[in-house]
């Protein structure tokens, strides 16, 4: 095991990699690290953190003002139609999805997966809360899955990510596409085209992993799933 000043570095039992610094979880798979922490070897850019926090506070302030204005306008002009509640729910949904993306900002593939999951849950909740018209499963779920897979491929190419850095998230999105396929077979989905596009994209992604990257794919699955 590598050592620094006589102390062992932290190790991930799942990936079997050694990690320097003070982080608690593995940057590859998120597993809790074992071993003693050491002083962070990378400087923290406080300037950018301060800028992001300031921007978020401005957006939060504008969101609160927008909700207050809509509630007041609703009460004054159309008191019998509670359209302002949809504005409030939309703002809350926006901040929930933004928070999910912010928490996973250091791992872009995980952030894409989390954002897709959060928006899907919010869309289904909205659909159910407004009387269930099916738009969430007909359009939102399959379109989100298709766009997420496309983003994953683009990010992997653009950032030159290694397969091990995004394969598990790609597989989870393919499982998400399988759910869309099941909803299509059980006739829960009524508008077929977005679901078919989603299923084709998921099948193509899985086929590409198995056919073109089988050795790396198999090795990574053995490492992560321990079989």
Secondary structure, 3 states (H helix, E strand, C coil): CCEECCEECEECCCCCCEECCCCCECCCCCCECECCCCCCCCCCCHHHHHHHHHHHHHHHHHHHHHHHHHHHHHHHHCCCCCCHHHHHHHHHHHHHHHHHHHHCCCCHHHHHHHHHHHHHHHHHHHHHHCCCCCHHHHHHHHHHHHHHHHHHHHHHHHCCCCHHHHHHHHHHHHHHHHHHHHHHHCCCCCCHHHHHHHHHHHHHHHHHHHHHCHHHHHHHHHHHHCC
